[in-house]
Amino acid sequence: MPTLSRVAMTGTRHRTTRIRSFLSAAVLLLGACAAPHAAVAPATSAVAAQRPQIFVVSANPLATDAGMAVLRRGGSAIDAAVAVQAMLSLVEPQSSGVGGGAFLTYYDAAARQVRVYDGRETAPAGATPDMFLDDGGRPLPFAQAVLSGRATGVPGAVAMLAMVQREHGRLPWRTLFGDAQRTAREGFIVSPRLARFLGGDYAELSAPDVRAYFARPGGGLLQAGDRLRNPAYAAFLSRLANEGADALYIGPTARRIVARTTQGPLAGTMTLADLAGYRPVVREPVCAPYRVLIVCAPPPPASGVGLLELLGLLERTDIATRSADDPQAWFLFAEASRLMYADRDRYVGDPAFVDVPVAGLLDPAYLAQRATAIGTRAGPAPVPGTPPGAPVAGADRTLEPTGTSHFIVGDARGNVVSITTTVESIFGSGRMVDGFFLNNQMTDFAFSPRDAAGRPAANAVAAGKRPRSSMTPLVMLDSGRGFVGALGSAGGNAILAYVGKAMVGAVDWKLPMQQALALPNLIARGDSFQGEASRFPPAVRDGLAARGIVVRAGQGEDSGLHGIILRDGRLDGGYDPRREGKVAIEPAPVER
């Protein structure tokens, strides 16, 4: 690919130094003490692994097929991931795209090493802590903020993917976009899920760009079965293929992004310098043991530490001895989730700007003490704990809608990409440039920079800052640091609950991956118990009610789980039945 002017930062500010030292030591310790992964029965989707396998799991069949086509040509996991993202930006625009950001967890099979690539959006240099407050100092309504020019952060997904592809790619960058380009030119059939969003009640559907792009001849918006073409996106992908990531960050597309985001209402402050100056970050993963596994996920500003805290709390219960039909199992999951969310919401932010007590949140003594708060009946919303090294931080009420997409790719050499990618809300900010939607990631910041007591919010807006994210694309390892599995989800704040549920199902209850992902969703955060109430058996609902938990319909329908796990030498993959995904696993092509 063409030379890229941007280089990765290898670290952030000095606040992260001691966190990284702890994580490095923890990884070494875990690699020495964990036991091999236990064997469980394979699912029907599993494929015998006597020879190397290639695989893609994504939320859309066209995206999975695009990734597999690259792998069959001898491409690496990251080569295929670029092709998958290019296609998802076209066929699943409500969830992710080249105008958004992503976290990528990379497993290097030769080095038996995990690394995290942070492509999270950043706040423009002109961003201020009070930018989402009205003239009276009150937080703006979310529907108003999400459609504003201020909602868009500097996109990071393209720069991050380009960096990883430079490091780990095998095929020329310019050859990775053909399927997405052709599909954009020729059109694709609008799926039932995309049509559902076009027929929903979302603020973004009032945006002029959304209505123009999805306009149906004769009036209204496109419906399932209609064909949608996007020649503007095909043209952009042609330039991206030939120019590299510079096609987005400098030149005509960058100028159009600035022009679109600095228009009213509530014009933003993004500049060409903001775009040209974007840098992905290479981070060490945060890793911790769970049962016989080592689980590695992205550190702050992502929420891997929250997911690992949840698993650590669950490990101090007897949930593994129970089953999906046991109300006590779901009660334990709900109460552990509430404790985790209380801590995550209070402390996690961009480590370049705030101290995040990663080591303290995963300290065994702290987890043991925190787990004692799980009683026999749900009480009021738990307060945040005080882990070792905790700073003074204010209450945080950050909203995080349920957009986003997750996918997994594995190549013939055993390298694996686990990536969660997003434009944040449905169709992002509703503003479009060159055939793709711009993110509304700035609304992932806390609208109020301080709480009622005057304490600063860890996730307050600041120039150049990355907003906190619930994304947690994880990789599972055995004691020898060999690959065991990968998992992640879409779903905004609920991502941690979705991924935690799937881990319990696949690892503790030894369910086939497809069944683990299909388990009912339950999101317990503060005083709220949302989920797929109608999918729980009556006995489970009654048992939860007797323990003080009434599950109400809500966020649970919007998970986007995708996972794969190695069982008895076989790969067992699954996709979230709530979406339109596809699992593809097949023997690797023979190298010539």
C-alpha positions as CSV (number, residue, x, y, z in Angstrom):
1,M,0.0,0.0,0.0
2,P,1.2,3.6,-0.4
3,T,3.3,5.0,2.4
4,L,1.3,6.4,5.2
5,S,2.4,9.6,6.9
6,R,0.9,8.7,10.2
7,V,2.8,6.5,12.6
8,A,1.4,4.8,15.7
9,M,1.9,6.0,19.2
10,T,3.4,3.2,21.3
11,G,2.1,4.6,24.5
12,T,0.1,7.4,26.1
13,R,1.1,9.7,28.9
14,H,3.0,8.7,32.0
15,R,-0.2,7.7,33.9
16,T,-0.2,4.4,32.0
17,T,3.3,3.3,32.9
18,R,2.5,1.6,36.2
19,I,-0.7,0.1,34.6
20,R,1.3,-1.5,31.8
21,S,3.9,-2.8,34.3
22,F,1.2,-4.5,36.2
23,L,-0.4,-6.0,33.1
24,S,2.9,-7.3,31.8
25,A,3.7,-9.0,35.1
26,A,0.1,-10.4,35.3
27,V,0.4,-11.8,31.8
28,L,3.6,-13.6,32.7
29,L,2.1,-15.0,35.9
30,L,-1.1,-16.1,34.2
31,G,0.8,-17.9,31.4
32,A,2.7,-19.8,34.0
33,C,-0.2,-20.9,36.3
34,A,-3.2,-21.4,34.0
35,A,-4.2,-25.0,33.2
36,P,-5.1,-26.2,29.7
37,H,-8.6,-25.6,28.4
38,A,-11.1,-28.2,29.3
39,A,-12.7,-30.3,26.5
40,V,-16.3,-30.0,25.7
41,A,-18.6,-31.4,23.0
42,P,-18.3,-29.6,19.6
43,A,-21.3,-28.0,17.9
44,T,-22.6,-29.0,14.5
45,S,-20.9,-25.9,13.0
46,A,-17.5,-27.2,14.1
47,V,-15.0,-28.3,11.5
48,A,-12.3,-30.9,12.1
49,A,-8.9,-29.2,12.6
50,Q,-6.4,-31.8,11.6
51,R,-4.9,-29.2,9.3
52,P,-4.9,-25.4,9.6
53,Q,-8.3,-23.7,9.4
54,I,-9.3,-20.3,8.1
55,F,-12.5,-18.7,9.5
56,V,-14.6,-15.5,9.5
57,V,-17.5,-14.8,11.8
58,S,-19.4,-11.5,11.1
59,A,-22.8,-9.9,11.2
60,N,-23.5,-10.1,7.5
61,P,-23.0,-13.0,4.9
62,L,-21.6,-10.6,2.3
63,A,-18.9,-9.4,4.8
64,T,-18.1,-13.0,5.8
65,D,-17.8,-14.0,2.2
66,A,-15.5,-11.0,1.4
67,G,-13.2,-12.0,4.2
68,M,-13.1,-15.6,3.2
69,A,-12.2,-14.7,-0.3
70,V,-9.1,-12.8,0.9
71,L,-8.1,-15.8,3.1
72,R,-8.5,-18.2,0.2
73,R,-6.0,-16.0,-1.8
74,G,-3.5,-16.6,1.0
75,G,-4.2,-13.3,2.8
76,S,-3.6,-12.9,6.5
77,A,-6.2,-12.3,9.2
78,I,-5.8,-8.5,9.0
79,D,-6.0,-8.5,5.2
80,A,-9.3,-10.2,5.5
81,A,-10.4,-7.9,8.3
82,V,-9.9,-4.9,6.0
83,A,-12.2,-6.5,3.4
84,V,-14.8,-7.3,6.1
85,Q,-14.9,-3.8,7.4
86,A,-15.1,-2.3,3.9
87,M,-18.1,-4.5,3.2
88,L,-19.8,-3.9,6.6
89,S,-19.6,-0.1,6.0
90,L,-21.8,-0.6,3.0
91,V,-24.2,-3.4,4.0
92,E,-24.5,-2.7,7.8
93,P,-24.2,1.2,7.8
94,Q,-26.4,1.4,11.0
95,S,-23.6,-0.2,13.0
96,S,-20.1,0.5,11.7
97,G,-18.1,2.0,9.0
98,V,-15.0,3.8,7.7
99,G,-16.3,7.0,9.3
100,G,-16.1,5.4,12.8
101,G,-13.7,3.8,15.2
102,A,-12.7,0.4,16.5
103,F,-10.7,-1.7,19.0
104,L,-8.8,-4.6,17.6
105,T,-7.3,-7.4,19.7
106,Y,-4.6,-9.3,17.7
107,Y,-3.3,-12.7,18.4
108,D,0.2,-13.4,16.8
109,A,0.5,-17.2,16.6
110,A,4.2,-17.3,15.9
111,A,5.0,-15.1,18.9
112,R,2.1,-16.4,21.0
113,Q,1.5,-12.8,21.9
114,V,-1.6,-10.6,22.2
115,R,-1.6,-6.9,21.2
116,V,-4.4,-4.3,21.2
117,Y,-4.7,-1.7,18.5
118,D,-6.8,1.3,19.6
119,G,-8.6,3.0,16.7
120,R,-11.0,4.9,18.9
121,E,-12.1,8.3,17.7
122,T,-10.6,11.4,19.4
123,A,-12.1,14.7,20.3
124,P,-11.2,17.6,18.0
125,A,-8.8,20.2,19.4
126,G,-11.6,22.6,19.7
127,A,-13.7,20.4,22.0
128,T,-14.6,21.7,25.4
129,P,-16.0,20.0,28.6
130,D,-19.2,21.9,28.4
131,M,-19.9,21.4,24.7
132,F,-23.0,19.2,25.4
133,L,-24.5,21.6,28.0
134,D,-27.2,24.1,27.1
135,D,-27.1,27.8,28.0
136,G,-28.5,27.0,31.4
137,G,-25.8,24.4,32.1
138,R,-28.1,21.4,31.6
139,P,-27.2,18.4,29.5
140,L,-28.6,18.6,26.0
141,P,-31.2,16.0,25.0
142,F,-29.5,13.1,23.4
143,A,-31.6,13.2,20.3
144,Q,-30.4,16.8,19.8
145,A,-26.8,16.1,20.5
146,V,-26.5,13.0,18.3
147,L,-27.6,14.9,15.2
148,S,-25.3,17.9,15.8
149,G,-22.0,18.7,14.2
150,R,-20.4,18.4,17.6
151,A,-21.3,14.7,17.8
152,T,-18.5,13.5,15.4
153,G,-15.1,12.6,16.7
154,V,-12.0,12.2,14.4
155,P,-12.5,8.7,12.8
156,G,-9.9,6.1,13.7
157,A,-10.9,2.8,12.2
158,V,-9.2,3.3,8.8
159,A,-5.9,4.6,10.3
160,M,-5.8,1.7,12.7
161,L,-6.6,-1.0,10.1
162,A,-3.9,0.5,7.8
163,M,-1.3,0.3,10.6
164,V,-2.1,-3.3,11.5
165,Q,-2.1,-4.3,7.9
166,R,1.3,-2.7,7.4
167,E,2.6,-4.8,10.3
168,H,0.8,-8.1,9.6
169,G,-0.6,-8.1,6.1
170,R,0.5,-10.4,3.3
171,L,-1.4,-9.1,0.3
172,P,-1.1,-5.6,-1.2
173,W,-3.5,-3.1,0.5
174,R,-4.9,-2.1,-2.9
175,T,-6.2,-5.7,-3.5
176,L,-8.5,-5.8,-0.4
177,F,-11.4,-3.7,-1.5
178,G,-12.6,-5.3,-4.7
179,D,-15.7,-7.1,-3.3
180,A,-16.9,-4.1,-1.5
181,Q,-16.3,-1.8,-4.5
182,R,-18.2,-4.1,-6.8
183,T,-21.1,-4.5,-4.4
184,A,-21.3,-0.8,-3.9
185,R,-21.5,-0.2,-7.7
186,E,-23.9,-3.1,-8.5
187,G,-26.0,-2.8,-5.4
188,F,-27.1,-5.2,-2.7
189,I,-30.5,-6.3,-1.4
190,V,-31.7,-4.4,1.7
191,S,-31.9,-7.0,4.5
192,P,-34.8,-7.3,6.9
193,R,-32.6,-6.0,9.8
194,L,-31.5,-2.9,7.9
195,A,-35.2,-2.4,6.9
196,R,-36.2,-2.7,10.5
197,F,-34.0,0.2,11.4
198,L,-35.2,2.2,8.5
199,G,-38.8,1.7,9.8
200,G,-38.0,2.4,13.4
201,D,-38.3,5.4,15.7
202,Y,-34.8,6.9,15.7
203,A,-33.7,10.5,15.7
204,E,-31.2,9.8,12.8
205,L,-34.1,8.9,10.5
206,S,-35.0,12.6,10.4
207,A,-31.5,13.5,9.1
208,P,-31.5,14.8,5.5
209,D,-28.6,12.6,4.5
210,V,-30.3,9.5,5.8
211,R,-33.5,10.3,4.1
212,A,-31.8,11.1,0.8
213,Y,-29.6,8.0,0.8
214,F,-32.4,5.5,1.6
215,A,-35.1,7.3,-0.4
216,R,-37.4,4.9,-2.2
217,P,-38.8,5.8,-5.6
218,G,-42.4,7.0,-5.0
219,G,-41.7,8.1,-1.5
220,G,-40.7,6.7,1.9
221,L,-37.6,4.8,2.8
222,L,-36.3,1.6,1.3
223,Q,-37.8,-1.7,2.4
224,A,-36.5,-5.3,2.7
225,G,-35.9,-6.7,-0.8
226,D,-35.1,-3.4,-2.4
227,R,-31.7,-2.9,-4.1
228,L,-29.4,-0.2,-2.8
229,R,-26.5,1.2,-4.8
230,N,-23.8,3.4,-3.5
231,P,-21.5,4.7,-6.3
232,A,-20.1,7.4,-4.1
233,Y,-18.8,4.8,-1.7
234,A,-17.4,2.7,-4.6
235,A,-15.4,5.8,-5.7
236,F,-14.1,6.4,-2.3
237,L,-13.0,2.8,-1.9
238,S,-11.1,3.1,-5.2
239,R,-9.2,6.1,-3.8
240,L,-8.7,4.3,-0.4
241,A,-7.3,1.3,-2.2
242,N,-4.8,3.4,-4.3
243,E,-3.9,6.1,-1.8
244,G,-4.0,4.2,1.5
245,A,-5.5,5.8,4.6
246,D,-4.5,9.2,3.4
247,A,-7.6,9.1,1.2
248,L,-9.6,9.7,4.3
249,Y,-7.4,11.9,6.5
250,I,-6.1,14.4,3.9
251,G,-7.4,15.7,0.6
252,P,-11.0,16.0,-0.7
253,T,-12.7,13.5,1.7
254,A,-11.1,15.2,4.7
255,R,-12.3,18.6,3.5
256,R,-15.8,17.3,3.0
257,I,-15.8,15.8,6.6
258,V,-14.8,19.1,8.0
259,A,-17.4,21.0,6.0
260,R,-20.2,18.5,7.0
261,T,-19.3,18.5,10.7
262,T,-19.0,22.3,11.0
263,Q,-22.5,22.8,9.7
264,G,-25.4,23.5,12.1
265,P,-27.3,22.7,14.1
266,L,-24.7,22.9,16.8
267,A,-21.7,23.1,14.5
268,G,-18.6,21.1,15.5
269,T,-15.0,22.3,15.6
270,M,-13.2,19.6,13.6
271,T,-10.4,20.9,11.4
272,L,-8.2,19.4,8.7
273,A,-5.4,19.4,11.2
274,D,-7.5,17.2,13.5
275,L,-7.9,14.7,10.7
276,A,-4.3,14.8,9.5
277,G,-3.0,14.5,13.1
278,Y,-5.0,11.3,14.1
279,R,-2.8,8.5,15.5
280,P,-3.9,5.0,16.4
281,V,-2.4,3.7,19.7
282,V,-0.7,0.3,20.3
283,R,-1.6,-1.0,23.7
284,E,-0.8,-4.0,25.9
285,P,-3.9,-6.0,26.6
286,V,-5.4,-6.4,30.1
287,C,-5.3,-10.1,30.9
288,A,-6.7,-12.2,33.8
289,P,-7.5,-15.8,34.5
290,Y,-11.0,-17.2,34.2
291,R,-11.4,-20.9,35.2
292,V,-8.6,-22.6,33.1
293,L,-8.3,-19.8,30.6
294,I,-6.3,-16.6,30.2
295,V,-8.7,-13.9,28.9
296,C,-7.2,-10.8,27.2
297,A,-9.1,-7.7,26.2
298,P,-8.4,-4.0,25.4
299,P,-7.4,-1.8,28.3
300,P,-8.9,1.7,28.9
301,P,-10.4,3.6,27.3
302,A,-12.1,0.4,26.3
303,S,-13.9,-1.7,29.0
304,G,-11.9,-4.9,29.0
305,V,-11.1,-4.3,32.7
306,G,-14.9,-4.2,33.4
307,L,-15.4,-7.5,31.6
308,L,-12.6,-9.1,33.5
309,E,-13.9,-7.7,36.8
310,L,-17.3,-9.3,36.0
311,L,-15.7,-12.7,35.3
312,G,-13.6,-12.4,38.5
313,L,-16.7,-11.8,40.5
314,L,-18.6,-14.6,38.9
315,E,-15.6,-16.9,39.5
316,R,-16.2,-16.3,43.2
317,T,-19.8,-17.7,43.0
318,D,-21.1,-21.2,42.2
319,I,-22.6,-20.1,38.8
320,A,-20.5,-22.7,37.0
321,T,-22.4,-25.5,38.8
322,R,-25.7,-24.2,37.7
323,S,-27.5,-24.0,34.3
324,A,-29.5,-21.6,32.1
325,D,-32.7,-22.9,33.6
326,D,-31.7,-22.0,37.2
327,P,-33.0,-18.6,38.4
328,Q,-30.1,-18.5,40.9
329,A,-27.6,-18.5,38.1
330,W,-29.2,-15.4,36.5
331,F,-29.5,-13.8,39.9
332,L,-25.8,-14.2,40.5
333,F,-25.0,-12.9,37.0
334,A,-27.2,-9.8,37.5
335,E,-25.8,-8.9,40.9
336,A,-22.2,-9.3,39.7
337,S,-23.0,-7.2,36.6
338,R,-24.4,-4.4,38.8
339,L,-21.2,-4.3,40.9
340,M,-19.0,-4.3,37.8
341,Y,-21.0,-1.5,36.1
342,A,-20.9,0.7,39.2
343,D,-17.1,0.4,39.2
344,R,-16.7,0.7,35.4
345,D,-18.9,3.7,35.1
346,R,-17.1,5.5,37.9
347,Y,-13.4,4.9,37.0
348,V,-12.8,4.1,33.4
349,G,-11.8,6.8,31.0
350,D,-8.9,7.7,28.7
351,P,-5.7,6.8,30.6
352,A,-3.9,9.6,28.9
353,F,-6.1,12.0,30.9
354,V,-7.2,10.2,34.0
355,D,-5.8,7.6,36.4
356,V,-7.7,4.3,35.9
357,P,-7.2,1.8,38.7
358,V,-6.8,-1.2,36.4
359,A,-4.7,-3.2,38.8
360,G,-6.9,-2.4,41.7
361,L,-10.1,-3.4,40.0
362,L,-8.6,-6.9,39.3
363,D,-6.8,-7.3,42.6
364,P,-7.9,-10.7,44.0
365,A,-8.5,-9.3,47.5
366,Y,-10.6,-6.5,46.1
367,L,-12.6,-9.0,44.0
368,A,-13.2,-11.2,47.0
369,Q,-14.3,-8.3,49.1
370,R,-16.6,-6.9,46.3
371,A,-18.2,-10.4,45.8
372,T,-19.4,-10.4,49.4
373,A,-21.9,-7.7,48.3
374,I,-23.8,-10.4,46.4
375,G,-26.5,-11.5,48.8
376,T,-29.7,-13.4,48.5
377,R,-32.0,-10.6,47.2
378,A,-31.4,-7.6,44.9
379,G,-31.3,-4.3,46.8
380,P,-30.8,-0.7,45.8
381,A,-28.2,0.1,43.1
382,P,-24.8,-0.7,44.4
383,V,-22.3,2.2,45.0
384,P,-18.9,2.0,43.4
385,G,-16.2,0.3,45.3
386,T,-12.8,1.7,46.3
387,P,-10.2,-0.5,44.6
388,P,-6.5,0.0,45.4
389,G,-5.3,3.1,43.7
390,A,-8.7,4.5,43.0
391,P,-8.7,8.3,42.3
392,V,-11.5,10.7,43.3
393,A,-14.0,10.5,40.5
394,G,-17.5,11.8,40.0
395,A,-20.7,9.9,39.2
396,D,-21.1,9.3,35.4
397,R,-24.3,9.0,33.5
398,T,-22.9,8.5,30.0
399,L,-25.3,7.2,27.5
400,E,-24.1,4.7,24.9
401,P,-26.6,3.5,22.3
402,T,-26.8,0.0,20.9
403,G,-25.0,0.4,17.6
404,T,-21.7,-1.4,16.7
405,S,-20.6,-4.6,15.1
406,H,-18.1,-7.3,16.1
407,F,-16.3,-9.8,13.8
408,I,-13.5,-12.4,14.1
409,V,-11.0,-13.6,11.5
410,G,-8.4,-16.4,11.7
411,D,-5.8,-17.2,9.0
412,A,-3.9,-20.3,8.0
413,R,-0.9,-19.4,10.2
414,G,-3.1,-19.2,13.3
415,N,-3.2,-15.4,13.6
416,V,-6.5,-14.1,14.8
417,V,-8.3,-10.7,14.7
418,S,-11.0,-10.0,17.2
419,I,-12.4,-6.5,16.4
420,T,-15.4,-4.4,17.6
421,T,-16.1,-1.5,15.3
422,T,-18.7,1.2,15.4
423,V,-20.2,4.5,14.2
424,E,-21.8,4.6,17.7
425,S,-25.6,5.2,17.3
426,I,-27.9,4.0,14.4
427,F,-26.3,5.5,11.2
428,G,-23.9,7.5,13.5
429,S,-24.7,11.2,13.4
430,G,-26.9,10.8,10.4
431,R,-24.4,12.9,8.4
432,M,-22.8,11.4,5.3
433,V,-19.7,12.0,3.3
434,D,-18.6,10.1,0.2
435,G,-21.1,7.3,0.7
436,F,-20.4,6.6,4.3
437,F,-21.9,7.8,7.6
438,L,-19.9,9.9,10.1
439,N,-19.8,8.7,13.7
440,N,-21.4,10.4,16.7
441,Q,-18.8,9.1,19.1
442,M,-18.4,12.4,20.9
443,T,-21.8,11.6,22.6
444,D,-20.0,8.7,24.3
445,F,-18.5,11.3,26.6
446,A,-20.2,12.4,29.8
447,F,-22.4,15.4,29.0
448,S,-21.8,16.8,32.5
449,P,-18.1,17.3,33.2
450,R,-18.7,17.2,37.0
451,D,-21.3,15.5,39.2
452,A,-23.6,17.3,41.7
453,A,-20.8,17.1,44.3
454,G,-18.4,18.9,42.0
455,R,-16.2,15.8,41.4
456,P,-14.8,15.5,37.9
457,A,-16.2,12.7,35.6
458,A,-13.5,10.3,34.4
459,N,-15.2,10.4,31.0
460,A,-15.6,14.2,30.6
461,V,-14.9,15.8,27.3
462,A,-11.4,17.1,26.6
463,A,-9.6,18.1,23.4
464,G,-7.7,15.1,22.0
465,K,-9.3,12.7,24.4
466,R,-10.8,9.3,23.5
467,P,-14.3,8.7,24.9
468,R,-14.8,5.7,27.1
469,S,-16.0,2.6,25.2
470,S,-17.8,-0.5,26.3
471,M,-16.2,-2.4,23.4
472,T,-14.3,-5.5,24.6
473,P,-13.1,-7.7,21.8
474,L,-11.4,-10.6,23.6
475,V,-9.1,-13.4,22.9
476,M,-8.9,-16.6,25.1
477,L,-5.6,-18.5,25.6
478,D,-4.4,-21.7,27.2
479,S,-1.5,-22.1,29.7
480,G,1.0,-22.2,26.9
481,R,-0.5,-19.0,25.4
482,G,-2.0,-20.9,22.5
483,F,-5.2,-19.7,21.0
484,V,-8.4,-21.1,22.5
485,G,-11.1,-18.7,21.3
486,A,-12.4,-15.2,20.6
487,L,-15.5,-13.3,21.5
488,G,-17.1,-9.9,21.3
489,S,-20.4,-8.1,20.8
490,A,-22.2,-5.0,19.7
491,G,-24.6,-3.3,22.1
492,G,-23.4,-0.1,23.7
493,N,-23.2,-0.2,27.5
494,A,-24.8,-3.7,27.4
495,I,-21.7,-5.2,25.6
496,L,-20.2,-6.2,28.9
497,A,-23.3,-8.1,29.9
498,Y,-23.7,-9.8,26.5
499,V,-20.0,-11.0,26.4
500,G,-20.2,-12.0,30.1
501,K,-23.3,-14.1,29.4
502,A,-21.7,-15.8,26.4
503,M,-18.6,-16.6,28.5
504,V,-20.7,-18.2,31.2
505,G,-22.6,-20.2,28.6
506,A,-19.6,-21.4,26.5
507,V,-17.0,-21.9,29.3
508,D,-18.9,-22.6,32.5
509,W,-21.9,-24.4,31.1
510,K,-20.0,-25.9,28.1
511,L,-22.7,-25.0,25.6
512,P,-22.0,-25.1,21.9
513,M,-21.0,-21.5,20.9
514,Q,-24.2,-21.0,18.9
515,Q,-26.3,-21.9,22.0
516,A,-24.2,-19.8,24.3
517,L,-24.8,-16.7,22.1
518,A,-28.5,-17.4,21.8
519,L,-29.1,-17.5,25.6
520,P,-31.5,-14.7,26.7
521,N,-29.9,-11.4,27.4
522,L,-30.0,-9.8,30.9
523,I,-28.5,-6.4,31.5
524,A,-28.4,-5.4,35.1
525,R,-27.0,-1.9,35.7
526,G,-27.9,0.3,38.6
527,D,-31.6,0.0,39.3
528,S,-32.4,-1.2,35.8
529,F,-33.0,-4.9,34.8
530,Q,-33.5,-5.0,31.1
531,G,-33.4,-7.9,28.7
532,E,-35.3,-10.4,26.7
533,A,-38.0,-11.0,29.4
534,S,-40.2,-13.2,27.1
535,R,-37.3,-15.6,26.3
536,F,-36.7,-16.6,29.9
537,P,-38.7,-19.6,31.0
538,P,-41.6,-18.7,33.4
539,A,-39.8,-20.5,36.3
540,V,-36.7,-18.4,35.8
541,R,-38.7,-15.1,35.7
542,D,-40.6,-16.1,38.8
543,G,-37.5,-17.1,40.6
544,L,-35.8,-13.8,39.7
545,A,-38.9,-11.9,40.8
546,A,-38.7,-13.7,44.2
547,R,-35.2,-12.4,44.5
548,G,-36.1,-8.8,43.7
549,I,-35.4,-8.8,40.0
550,V,-38.2,-8.0,37.4
551,V,-36.7,-8.2,33.9
552,R,-38.3,-5.7,31.6
553,A,-38.1,-5.7,27.8
554,G,-35.5,-3.3,26.5
555,Q,-31.9,-3.3,25.4
556,G,-31.5,-7.0,25.2
557,E,-32.7,-7.4,21.6
558,D,-29.8,-5.5,20.2
559,S,-26.8,-7.7,21.0
560,G,-24.5,-8.7,18.2
561,L,-22.4,-11.5,19.7
562,H,-19.9,-13.4,17.6
563,G,-17.6,-16.1,18.9
564,I,-15.4,-19.0,18.2
565,I,-13.8,-21.5,20.6
566,L,-11.5,-24.5,20.2
567,R,-12.9,-27.7,21.7
568,D,-11.1,-31.1,21.4
569,G,-9.1,-29.7,18.5
570,R,-12.1,-28.5,16.6
571,L,-13.3,-25.0,16.0
572,D,-16.8,-24.2,17.2
573,G,-18.2,-20.9,15.9
574,G,-21.4,-19.0,16.4
575,Y,-23.2,-15.8,15.4
576,D,-25.9,-13.9,17.2
577,P,-29.3,-15.1,16.0
578,R,-30.7,-11.6,16.6
579,R,-28.7,-10.5,13.6
580,E,-28.0,-11.8,10.1
581,G,-24.5,-13.2,10.6
582,K,-22.6,-16.1,9.1
583,V,-19.9,-18.4,10.4
584,A,-17.4,-19.7,7.8
585,I,-14.8,-22.3,8.8
586,E,-12.8,-24.4,6.3
587,P,-9.4,-25.9,5.7
588,A,-6.7,-23.5,4.8
589,P,-5.6,-23.4,1.1
590,V,-2.5,-25.3,0.3
591,E,0.4,-22.9,-0.2
592,R,2.2,-23.2,-3.5
